[in-house]
Amino acid sequence: MGEHEAISNLTHQGLFSKNEARLGCYDSMEGNGDVLFPISLRWDIPTYVFKGKQNLTDKIIHRLGFYERAERLDLLEELKNVNILPHGGGYDLKLPYGEIEIISTSFGNIFALSGLEPAPDVSEISIGKGVSKFGEMVVTDPKSLPYTYRGKRVIGKTNELELGEMRAKLRPILTIKV
């Protein structure tokens, strides 16, 4: 691949300080806002590069519906300093189940998916209705569930909520899956 210079190598998951765990997001003010943050969506979609900024303003907190609750819990000032950017598109599970229960067993966790309204027979299958008599599915490994990625709508939402400033759109040249 030749010589290159890393433009960003930030962590988006882990324990960062007391009471701060990040799962799938960056602190957009890391490096005093002078850092570039890649948002990778999928192997065949460009990676978008954002400059971080202080981003949870009163206006955004109101739009998200968090303002009154944060005020009631005396967390408004803390919420205004969260400053988040997604690291990627995230998973989109294409399953019509509304509830997931994790059950611990002697051989590990099992995941019971329910909340599906069963259809009486195959001819009545429609969105939100399945053919299972009980409308439930149990899996031992969530990785086996069919999924896709949310894709470009994450970038749209990032721009809509003014979470950062888009600086570049990088086109993938080569993808290697290991």
Rosetta blueprint (number, residue, H / E / L):
1 M L
2 G L
3 E L
4 H L
5 E L
6 A L
7 I L
8 S L
9 N L
10 L L
11 T L
12 H L
13 Q E
14 G E
15 L E
16 F E
17 S E
18 K L
19 N L
20 E E
21 A E
22 R E
23 L E
24 G L
25 C E
26 Y E
27 D E
28 S L
29 M L
30 E H
31 G H
32 N H
33 G H
34 D L
35 V L
36 L E
37 F E
38 P E
39 I E
40 S E
41 L L
42 R L
43 W L
44 D L
45 I L
46 P L
47 T E
48 Y E
49 V E
50 F E
51 K E
52 G E
53 K L
54 Q L
55 N L
56 L L
57 T L
58 D H
59 K H
60 I H
61 I H
62 H H
63 R H
64 L L
65 G L
66 F L
67 Y H
68 E H
69 R H
70 A H
71 E H
72 R H
73 L L
74 D L
75 L L
76 L H
77 E H
78 E H
79 L H
80 K L
81 N L
82 V L
83 N L
84 I E
85 L E
86 P E
87 H L
88 G E
89 G L
90 G L
91 Y E
92 D E
93 L E
94 K L
95 L L
96 P L
97 Y L
98 G L
99 E E
100 I E
101 E E
102 I E
103 I E
104 S E
105 T E
106 S L
107 F L
108 G E
109 N E
110 I E
111 F E
112 A E
113 L E
114 S E
115 G L
116 L L
117 E E
118 P E
119 A L
120 P L
121 D L
122 V H
123 S H
124 E H
125 I L
126 S E
127 I L
128 G L
129 K E
130 G E
131 V L
132 S L
133 K L
134 F L
135 G L
136 E L
137 M E
138 V E
139 V E
140 T L
141 D L
142 P H
143 K H
144 S H
145 L L
146 P L
147 Y E
148 T E
149 Y E
150 R L
151 G L
152 K L
153 R H
154 V H
155 I H
156 G H
157 K H
158 T H
159 N H
160 E H
161 L L
162 E L
163 L L
164 G E
165 E E
166 M E
167 R E
168 A E
169 K E
170 L E
171 R L
172 P L
173 I L
174 L L
175 T L
176 I L
177 K L
178 V L
